[in-house]
C-alpha cells in the first residue's frame, strides 16, 4: 500500500530527505495525526496537496500562518519552508499527497511543463494556496485531491494512469486561476525566507555546540535584532526556542534509534546540565527521556 507515515528527516537547510514514492512513480500519500506529532519546519522539491479530514490545523508557509479547518486544504509549492500543527481542537488529522512535478509534466521541455507547470513553479511569490471548500473551483480541487489520494492508497490495476490524470487536472485548473490568485509576498518576505533557510542550516550544523544568538545572526550577516525579527516573522518563535526544540527532537530520535546512554545523548544534543535536559524534554514530550525510551 502507498500510504506511509510521514517521519521527516532533513538536511542542513531543512530540506526533507525522504524520497516520496519511487523514481518511476514519484508520489507518496501520508495520513498525519497532529495530536501525536506535529509536522516541523521543512521544505522539499516536490509539490504538496493537503486536505484536513478532522479538526483544525495551523499550516504555516514561510511567514504566513493559516487556520485550516476540516474540509479545507492547502497547496504548497516547490522549495517552500512550511510546517503543520494542531489548532484548538482535541484531534487533528490530515491526508496529503507529495509528488514530483515530472509526474505531471514529464520532461522540462514538454508542453505540459512549459505551458502549465512553469507558471506555478517559477512564480517565486506564489508560495502556496489555501483551499476553501466554499469556493467552487477550490472545492473541485479538494475533491480531486481526495480522489487521487484514495487511488494511490488502494493501488488498483492501472491506478498510475488515473492518478496522473487527476493531478494533471489539478495543475491545469491551478495554472488557469493563477492570475486570479492574489499574492502579497513582498521582496522582504522572500529575503527573510532565504535567510531562514541559511540560519536553520547553521543550527543543524552546530546544535551540539554552545551557540548563541549572536553566532546565529552572524551566520547570515544580520544584527541580533534583525535575526530575532526574521525568526519571529517567518516561523513565529525565537532562535533560542527553535534551537532548544531542535535539540530535543534530535534527542528523541537518538533515544528511539540508539542504545546510547541518556547522559551522552544530552551532551551530544547540546545539554551540559542533565536536570535541565530532563526538564526541557518533559516540557516538550510530557515525560522524562527514560520514560520516552521505555515507550
N, C-alpha and C positions, 0 to 999 in steps of 0.2 A: 504493500500500500504506500502511496506517495505522501501520506500525512506524516509530518515529523514534528518533534518537539524542538522549539526554537531556542537553542542554547548558544548564545553569541560568543564567539572568540574573535578578538580584534587585534589589529597590528598596532604599530606605534602611532598612527594618526587616527585611530578609531575605525579604520577600515575593517569591515567584517571579513573574516577569513573562511567562513562557511561556504562550501560550494553548493549553490542552490540548484538541485537537480543534477543532471549529468550532462556531459559535453554535447551529446546528441539530442538531448531534450532538456534544455536549461531552464527548468521551472521547478519550484517546490511549494508545497502547501503547508501552512502551520496553523495550529489552534492554540492560542495563548490564554492562560489564566492569570490575569494581572494581580489577583489576590495572592496567588502563590509566588509569583516572581514578576517584577517589572521588566520592561524592555529598556535597558540602559542606552545611553547615547552611543550611536554608532552610525556608520554610513557604508554603502555598498554601491557597486556599479550597476546593479540590476534595478529595474523598476519594481515598485511595490504597490499592491492594491489591498485595502483593508476594509472589512465590514465588522462593526461591533454587533455581536449577537446577543449580548446580555450585559445589563448595567451601563455604566458610563466610564469613558476613558479620557485622559488628557493625552492628546497626541501633540508633541512638540516638534516643530520643524524650524531649525536654526533659531531665530529669536522670537518666533511666534508660537503661541500655545492655543490649542483648540479643544473645546469640550465636545466630545463626540458621543452622543447618546445612542442607545440601542436602535438599530435600523439604519443608522447613518454610517458613513465611512470616510476613507481618505485615500488619495493617490499621492505617492511620494516619488519624486523624480530621481534620476540617477545622481550619485555623488552628494546627496544632501544629508547633512547631520540631523538625526532625528531620534526620538525615544517615545516610550509609551508607559503611562502609569494609571492606576485605578483612580477614579474620581467620585467621591461622596456616594458610594454605593457599596453594599455588603459584598457583592461579587461583580466581576467584570471579565468577560471573555470576548475575544475577537478572533476571527479567522482571516488569514492573509495569503496572498499569492505573491511570490517573489520570482521574477523571471527576467532573463537577459533580453534586451531589445532584438537580438538577432533571431529569436524565436518567431517574431512577427515580421521583422524587416529583411531577414536573410542577409545578404552581403551589403556592406555600406554603400555600394554604388547602385543598388537596386532602386526601382521607382518607389517601392514600399518604404525604404529607408529615407531616401532623399525628399520625397514629397510629403510623407506623413509623420515619420519619426523625428527627422531633423528639427522641424519647428518646435517640437517638445524638448528634445534632448539638448539643443543648443540655445534654448532660451534661459539664460543664467538667472533671470529674475523670476522664473516660474519654478519655485521650489516644490510646490505640491498644491493639492486642491481638496478642500473639504467637500465631501459629497453629501448633499442634503436630500433626503427622500421626499421632501415636499416640492422639489423642483423636478419637473417631469423628465428631462433628459438625464439628470443625475440619478433619478430613481431607476431609469433604464440601465445606467451603468452599474448601480448597486445590484440589480437583479442579474446582470451579466457576470459580475464578479462571483456571485453565489453559484451561478451555473458552471462557470469554469472551474471553481473550487471543487464542486462535487464531482465533476467529470474527472478531474485529476485524482481525487481520493478513491473513487470507485474503480478506476482503471479498466473499464470495459474495452472490448476489442475495438480498435480504431479511435480511441479517445484522444490520441495525439492530434489527429486532424481536427476534431471538434473543438478541442481546447484552443488550438492556434486560430481557428475561425472566430471563436468568441472574443479572444484577446485582440484580434485584428479589428473587429467591430468597435471594441472599446477605444483602441488607439485612433481609429478613424474619427469617431464621434468627438473625442477629446481634441484632436487637431482641428476639427471643423469649428469647435466652440472656442478655440484658443484666443481669438481676437476679442471675444466677449468676456473672457475671464480677467477680472481686474487684478493687476499685480501692483502691490505697493512696496516692493522690495527696493530699497534705496541702495546707492553705492556704498553707504556706510555699513549697511547690514551685510552686504556681500564681503566687504573688507573684514568685518567682525567675524564672519564665518570662516574666512581663510585664516585669520589669527587664531581662532579657537582650535582649529584642526592642528595647528602647529604647537599650541600650548598643551593640548591633550597628548600630543606626541612626546613633548618634553616630560610630562608627568609619567607616561608609560615607561620612558627610558630611565627615570630617576626616582621612582616611587620608593625604592628601598633606601634611598639616601635621606638625609635630614634637610630636605629642600625647603626653601622659604618662598613667600610671595614675591619678593624681590627677584629671585632667580627665575621664577616662572615668567614674570613680566619681562625680564631681560632677554629671555629666550626668543622673544619676537620684537625686541627693542621698544617696549612700552614702559610708561611710568606705572607705578603701583596703582595709582588712582584709575588710570585708563584700563589697566588689567582687570581691576575689580568691576568697572563698568561693563567691560566686554563680557565677563563671565555672567554677571547679573542679567544683562540684556539678552544674551544668547541662550544660556541654559538655566538661568534663574537660581544660581547659587554662588558661593564664593569659591575661590581657588582652593582654600584650605579645606572647606567642607567637601568639595569634589575629591580632593586628594585623600581625605580620610575615608570616604565612601569607597573609592577605588581600591585603597589598600585592604579594606575589609572584604570586598568582593574577591580580591586575589587570595586572601587568607582562606576564605570559604572554599575556593577551588582547590587549594592545597590540602585542606582538611578532608575534602571529599576524595581526592585523586592520589594522595600520597600517604605514606606511613611516617612522615616526618614528625618529630616532637613538636608539641604546640608552642613551646618557648622558641624553638628555631623558626617556626612559621611566623611568629610575631616579629622576630628580629628581621627576617627576610623581607617582611612587608612594612618595615619602617617603624616598628613599635619597640622602643627600648624598655619601656615600663610595662610589665606584664599585667598589672592590675588595670592600667589604662586601656590596654589592648582588650582585656576581657570585658570591661565596661562599655567600650565603644562597640565591640562586637555584639553585646547584648542589646544595645540601643537600636541596632540595625536589624538583627535577626531574632531578637526576643529570647535568646538563650546564650549560654556560655559557649566558647569554642569546643569544649569537651562534649557538651550535650549535643551540639550540632554534629559533631563527628559520629556520635552514637546513632543518630537518626539515619 
